[in-house]
Amino acid sequence: MAAPALLLVALFTLYPVGRALYQSTRIESPIFPSRFVGLQNYRDVLGGIYFQGAAGTTLWFAAVTVPLLVILGVLVALLLNESFVGNAILRVGMLLPWALPATVAGLVWKWIFLDSWGALNAGLYTAGLIDNYIAWLTTPDLARTAVIVVFIWTQLPLTAIFLLAALQAIPGELYDAAAVDGAGVFRRFWNITLPGIRPMLVIVTLYAVLMAFTNFDIVYSLTQGGPGTATTMLTYFTWVESFKKLDFGAGSALAVVIALASLAVILVLVRVIPKGALVEERA
């Protein structure tokens, strides 16, 4: 009974993984003849200065975006959990950034951030806030900031919706009892809201880490890894090795490294999560 589903899983997951592992141990290129090289591809990519720079950029990107995404997700979820005119429209409308393909979102924001005739520069200049156009996408620090903004813009809606669902699962009687006892807003949040959404916070954090580690579409469409290598992350570096340099063996080795690094981060996070954070302990 389970065989058809297992075959589909094997076709679309196990086979690509096995193929990547196989290619990572070989010279695979239309330029050179295919041959077995063992771990040479791994040694080449891990020992290269470009890999070290891309790995550092990826870690920095994750360290900045994950906390921001979780904190903003909680704040937006708290806002959407309140009753006000237009709440339903706002909930539907905020899903639009997430519904857009990441490449499309990157192109839209590239039009906004363009140095010469971007909408942001035009608006700031017209409002008299700047005297000269700002080089958003050709200045390393500003380009990194632009990638962060677009990434959070695309991922925040789903994060907020998940946390909103967790908020609405908290019994309202708990807040009523806390209010009767004289608990203030921050105390209610700390003692009721935060424990109530803790399992979802863990899931959202793991999701944000994975998305940050595998972010490619936005970088590709917004900055192409530039200026220089300022926004080159491991996924974009993998694309460069595979489709610009046509070194599919090195690209596969990088893909395996990214998968193993993501798995290691998830395992570390799961180990440091307090007991009962995902599943409430039962008496």
For each residue, the residues with C-beta under 8 A, 3 or more apart:
1:
2: 5 6
3: 6 7
4: 7 8
5: 2 8 9
6: 2 3 9 10
7: 3 4 10 11
8: 4 5 11 12
9: 5 6 12 13 14
10: 6 7 13 14 15
11: 7 8 14 15
12: 8 9 15 16
13: 9 10 16 17
14: 9 10 11 17 18
15: 10 11 12 18 19
16: 12 13 19 20
17: 13 14 20 21 259
18: 14 15 21 22
19: 15 16 22 23 252
20: 16 17 23 24 252 255 256
21: 17 18 24 25 252 256
22: 18 19 25 26 252
23: 19 20 26 28 248 249 252
24: 20 21 41 42 249 252 253 255 256
25: 21 22 36 37 38 39 41 249
26: 22 23 34 35 36 37 41 249
27: 32 33 34 35 37 249
28: 23 34 247 248 249 252
29: 32 34 246 247 248 249
30: 246
31: 246
32: 27 29
33: 27
34: 26 27 28 29
35: 26 27
36: 25 26
37: 25 26 27 40 41 249
38: 25
39: 25 42 43
40: 37 43 44
41: 24 25 26 37 44 45 249 250 252 253
42: 24 39 45 46 253 256 257
43: 39 40 46 47
44: 40 41 47 48 250 253
45: 41 42 48 51 241 250 253 254 257
46: 42 43 51 257
47: 43 44 51
48: 44 45 51 52
49: 52 53
50: 53 54 229 232 237
51: 45 46 47 48 54 55 234 237 254
52: 48 49 55 56
53: 49 50 56 57 229 232
54: 50 51 57 58 229 232 233 234 236 237
55: 51 52 58 59 234
56: 52 53 59 60
57: 53 54 60 61 144 229 230 231 232 233
58: 54 55 61 62 212 213 233 234 235
59: 55 56 62 63
60: 56 57 63 64
61: 57 58 64 65 144 147 148 151 212 215 233
62: 58 59 65 66 209 212 213
63: 59 60 66 67
64: 60 61 67 68 148
65: 61 62 68 69 148 151 152 208 212
66: 62 63 69 70 205 208 209 212
67: 63 64 70 71
68: 64 65 71 72 148 152
69: 65 66 72 73 152 155 156 159 204 208
70: 66 67 73 74 159 201 204 205 208
71: 67 68 74 75
72: 68 69 75 76 152 156 159 160
73: 69 70 76 77 156 159 160 162 163 204
74: 70 71 77 78 163 197 201
75: 71 72 78 79
76: 72 73 79 80 94 156 160 163
77: 73 74 80 81 160 161 163 164 166 167 197
78: 74 75 81 82 167 193
79: 75 76 82
80: 76 77 87 90 91 94 160 164
81: 77 78 164 167 168
82: 78 79 87
83: 87
84: 87
85:
86: 89 90
87: 80 82 83 84 90 91
88: 91 92
89: 86 92 93
90: 80 86 87 93 94
91: 80 87 88 94 95 161 164
92: 88 89 95
93: 89 90 96
94: 76 80 90 91 97 156 157 160
95: 91 92 98 99 157 158 161
96: 93 99 100 157
97: 94 100 105 153 154 156 157
98: 95 154 155 156 157 158
99: 95 96
100: 96 97 104 105 108 154
101: 104 105 217
102: 105 106 154 217 218 221
103: 106 107 217 218 220 221
104: 100 101 107 108 221
105: 97 100 101 102 108 109 150 153 154 217 218 221
106: 102 103 109 110 150 217 218 219 220 221 222
107: 103 104 110 111 221 222
108: 100 104 105 111 112
109: 105 106 112 113 146 149 150 153 222
110: 106 107 113 114 137 221 222
111: 107 108 114 118 119
112: 108 109 118 119 120
113: 109 110 118 120 136 137 146 222
114: 110 111 117 118 121 136 137
115: 118 121 133 134 135 136 137 138
116: 121 133
117: 114 121 122
118: 111 112 113 114 115 121 122 133 136
119: 111 112 122 123
120: 112 113 123 124 134 136
121: 114 115 116 117 118 124 125 130 133 134 136
122: 117 118 119 125 126
123: 119 120 126 127
124: 120 121 127 129 130 134
125: 121 122 128 129 130 131 133
126: 122 123
127: 123 124
128: 125
129: 124 125
130: 121 124 125 133 134
131: 125
132:
133: 115 116 118 121 125 130
134: 115 120 121 124 130 139 142
135: 115 138 139 142
136: 113 114 115 118 120 121 139 142 143 146
137: 110 113 114 115 142 143 146 222 223 226 227
138: 115 135 143 226 227
139: 134 135 136 142 143 227
140: 143 144 227 228 230
141: 144 145 230
142: 134 135 136 137 139 145 146
143: 136 137 138 139 140 146 147 223 226 227 230 231
144: 57 61 140 141 147 148 230 231
145: 141 142 148 149
146: 109 113 136 137 142 143 149 150 222 223
147: 61 143 144 150 151 215 218 219 222 223 231
148: 61 64 65 68 144 145 151 152
149: 109 145 146 152 153
150: 105 106 109 146 147 153 154 218 222
151: 61 65 147 148 154 155 211 212 215 218
152: 65 68 69 72 148 149 155 156
153: 97 105 109 149 150 156
154: 97 98 100 102 105 150 151 157 218
155: 69 98 151 152 158 159 208 211
156: 69 72 73 76 94 97 98 152 153 159 160
157: 94 95 96 97 98 154 160 161
158: 95 98 155 161 162 207
159: 69 70 72 73 155 156 162 163 204 207 208
160: 72 73 76 77 80 94 156 157 163 164
161: 77 91 95 157 158 164 165
162: 73 158 159 165 166 200 203 204
163: 73 74 76 77 159 160 166 167 197 200 201 204
164: 77 80 81 91 160 161 167 168
165: 161 162 168 169 200
166: 77 162 163 169 170 196 197 199 200 201
167: 77 78 81 163 164 170 193 196 197
168: 81 164 165
169: 165 166 196
170: 166 167 174 175 192 193 196 197
171: 174
172: 175 176
173: 176 177
174: 170 171 177 178 192 196
175: 170 172 178 179 188 192
176: 172 173 179 180
177: 173 174 180 181
178: 174 175 181 183 187 188 191 192
179: 175 176 182 183 188
180: 176 177
181: 177 178
182: 179
183: 178 179 187 188 191
184: 187 188
185: 188 189
186: 189 190
187: 178 183 184 190 191
188: 175 178 179 183 184 185 191 192 193
189: 185 186 192 193 194
190: 186 187 193 194
191: 178 183 187 188 194 195
192: 170 174 175 178 188 189 195 196
193: 78 167 170 188 189 190 196 197
194: 189 190 191 197 198
195: 191 192 198
196: 166 167 169 170 174 192 193
197: 74 77 163 166 167 170 193 194 200 201
198: 194 195 201 202 277
199: 166 202 203 277 278 279 280
200: 162 163 165 166 197 203 204
201: 70 74 163 166 197 198 204 205
202: 198 199 205 206 269 273 277 278
203: 162 199 200 206 207 278
204: 69 70 73 159 162 163 200 201 207 208
205: 66 70 201 202 208 209 269
206: 202 203 209 210 266 269 270
207: 158 159 203 204 210 211
208: 65 66 69 70 155 159 204 205 211 212
209: 62 66 205 206 212 213 262 265 266 269
210: 206 207 213 214 262 266
211: 151 155 207 208 214 215
212: 58 61 62 65 66 151 208 209 215
213: 58 62 209 210 234 235 258 261 262 265
214: 210 211 235 258 262
215: 61 147 151 211 212 218 219 233 235
216: 219 220 233 235 236 239
217: 101 102 103 105 106 220 221
218: 102 103 105 106 147 150 151 154 215 221 222
219: 106 147 215 216 222 223 224 225 231 232 233 235 236
220: 103 106 216 217 224 225 236 239
221: 102 103 104 105 106 107 110 217 218
222: 106 107 109 110 113 137 146 147 150 218 219 231
223: 137 143 146 147 219 226 227 230 231
224: 219 220
225: 219 220 229 230 231 232 233 236 237 240
226: 137 138 143 223 229 230 231 232
227: 137 138 139 140 143 223 230
228: 140
229: 50 53 54 57 225 226 232
230: 57 140 141 143 144 223 225 226 227
231: 57 143 144 147 219 222 223 225 226 236
232: 50 53 54 57 219 225 226 229 236 237 240
233: 54 57 58 61 215 216 219 225 236 237
234: 51 54 55 58 213 237 238 254 257 258 261
235: 58 213 214 215 216 219 238 239 258
236: 54 216 219 220 225 231 232 233 239 240
237: 50 51 54 225 232 233 234 240 241 254
238: 234 235 241 242 251 254 255 258
239: 216 220 235 236 242 243 244 251
240: 225 232 236 237 243 244 245
241: 45 237 238 244 245 247 250 251 254
242: 238 239 245 246 247 248 250 251 252
243: 239 240 246 251
244: 239 240 241
245: 240 241 242 250
246: 29 30 31 242 243
247: 28 29 241 242 250 251
248: 23 28 29 242 251 252
249: 23 24 25 26 27 28 29 37 41 252 253
250: 41 44 45 241 242 245 247 253 254
251: 238 239 241 242 243 247 248 254 255
252: 19 20 21 22 23 24 28 41 242 248 249 255 256
253: 24 41 42 44 45 249 250 256 257
254: 45 51 234 237 238 241 250 251 257 258
255: 20 24 238 251 252 258 259
256: 20 21 24 42 252 253 259 260
257: 42 45 46 234 253 254 260 261
258: 213 214 234 235 238 254 255 261 262
259: 17 255 256 262 263
260: 256 257 263 264
261: 213 234 257 258 264 265
262: 209 210 213 214 258 259 265 266
263: 259 260 266 267
264: 260 261 267 268
265: 209 213 261 262 268 269
266: 206 209 210 262 263 269 270
267: 263 264 270 271
268: 264 265 271 272
269: 202 205 206 209 265 266 272 273
270: 206 266 267 273
271: 267 268
272: 268 269
273: 202 269 270 277 278
274: 277
275: 281
276: 279 280 281
277: 198 199 202 273 274
278: 199 202 203 273
279: 199 276
280: 199 276
281: 275 276
282:
283:
